[in-house]
C-alpha cells in the first residue's frame, strides 16, 4: 500500500485546512486509516481514524469537535478536515494504514505510512 498525503500549509489560528491521503496498491487489506501528528521530541500521536468495517471514527480528545475524518466510500482516499485550528496543532501530519481492526490507536500497529505534511498554525 502506498500513501500520498497532501494539504498541509500555514494558517492563522481559528482557520481551517483540509488534508488528503490517497492510497494505492493492495488497499483491500486495509481495515483502518489513521491520521497521526508529531512534534519534535514527542511520539507520533493518533488524532483521527476511520474503521471501514463499521464506518466508525475515532478522535483524540485534543481534536474532538474540531477535526473530521472522512472517506470516499472506497479505501483509496481519506481526508481530514481541520477547523478552529490552534497553534498547538502545529505538527507534521502523517496518514497511515493498518489491517488491524481493534488495536489501531498505537503507531506500532500501522505498517504503511505516507510522507509527512507540515501544518503550521500561527497565533
KOLBAKOL-977195 format. One record per residue (C-alpha): x, y, z; residue in three letters. Coordinates in steps of 0.001 Angstrom, whole numbers, plus 500000, padded with zeros to 6 digits. Last residue first. Layout:
BEGIN
X,Y,Z,code
X,Y,Z,Ala .
...
// end
This chain:
BEGIN
X,Y,Z,code
498895,532838,516650,Unk .
500271,530944,513674,Unk .
499226,527422,512834,Unk .
501774,525396,510894,Unk .
500802,522111,509291,Unk .
503616,520123,507724,Unk .
502872,517102,505570,Unk .
504502,513817,506372,Unk .
505164,511119,503836,Unk .
502557,508392,503865,Unk .
502811,505398,506080,Unk .
502056,501708,505798,Unk .
502524,499118,508521,Unk .
500495,500655,511294,Unk .
500283,498680,514540,Unk .
503300,500425,516062,Unk .
501568,503781,515685,Unk .
499209,502944,518510,Unk .
495479,503597,518342,Unk .
494695,500778,515922,Unk .
494302,497698,518042,Unk .
490760,496626,517167,Unk .
490589,496164,513405,Unk .
494228,495864,512473,Unk .
494994,495802,508755,Unk .
496696,499149,509113,Unk .
497063,502323,507107,Unk .
498778,505608,507833,Unk .
498381,509302,507184,Unk .
501003,511601,508595,Unk .
500837,515154,509944,Unk .
503899,517170,510872,Unk .
502937,519468,513678,Unk .
501271,522749,514610,Unk .
498003,521860,516296,Unk .
499252,523707,519392,Unk .
498888,526960,517481,Unk .
495150,526301,517285,Unk .
492958,525400,514353,Unk .
489254,526061,514550,Unk .
488675,523577,511752,Unk .
490645,520624,510440,Unk .
489070,518473,507762,Unk .
490988,515226,507465,Unk .
490522,513332,504246,Unk .
490748,509668,503306,Unk .
491106,508316,499816,Unk .
491560,504911,498215,Unk .
489778,502580,500609,Unk .
486434,503197,498959,Unk .
483411,505124,500171,Unk .
485163,508474,499824,Unk .
486491,508577,503356,Unk .
486077,511119,506115,Unk .
487893,512359,509182,Unk .
486564,515421,510958,Unk .
488547,517768,513174,Unk .
487201,520428,515543,Unk .
484725,518582,517758,Unk .
487334,516172,519036,Unk .
490838,517427,518289,Unk .
492584,517194,521668,Unk .
490331,514378,522814,Unk .
491759,512129,520146,Unk .
489214,511121,517570,Unk .
487998,507719,516391,Unk .
485548,507086,513610,Unk .
483221,504238,512732,Unk .
482423,503107,509198,Unk .
481568,499654,510534,Unk .
484209,497572,508781,Unk .
485939,500613,507325,Unk .
487461,501929,510504,Unk .
488270,505620,510328,Unk .
490978,507216,512378,Unk .
491762,510536,513993,Unk .
494419,512030,516236,Unk .
496925,509220,516548,Unk .
500079,510596,518138,Unk .
503662,510180,516945,Unk .
505897,510430,519934,Unk .
507315,513738,521042,Unk .
510736,515322,520794,Unk .
509857,517445,517804,Unk .
506138,517419,517004,Unk .
504221,514515,515515,Unk .
500804,514019,514040,Unk .
498852,510935,513130,Unk .
495950,510453,510742,Unk .
494502,506994,510523,Unk .
493137,504537,508030,Unk .
491717,501303,509411,Unk .
490857,497995,507779,Unk .
493368,497973,504952,Unk .
493916,494633,503239,Unk .
491912,495653,500160,Unk .
494302,498588,499753,Unk .
496764,496457,497881,Unk .
498214,499279,495807,Unk .
497064,502852,496089,Unk .
496047,505261,498824,Unk .
495485,508998,498511,Unk .
495592,510996,501724,Unk .
494039,514430,501918,Unk .
494450,517201,504453,Unk .
491968,520021,504734,Unk .
492856,523237,506480,Unk .
490865,525677,508568,Unk .
491399,528934,510406,Unk .
490990,529852,514044,Unk .
494695,530412,514475,Unk .
496225,531538,511216,Unk .
497188,529049,508546,Unk .
500422,527772,507041,Unk .
500448,524625,504986,Unk .
499452,520998,504712,Unk .
497206,519689,502001,Unk .
498800,516467,500808,Unk .
499466,512902,501846,Unk .
500395,510093,499481,Unk .
500044,506531,500699,Unk .
501326,503396,499021,Unk .
500000,500000,500000,Unk .
// end
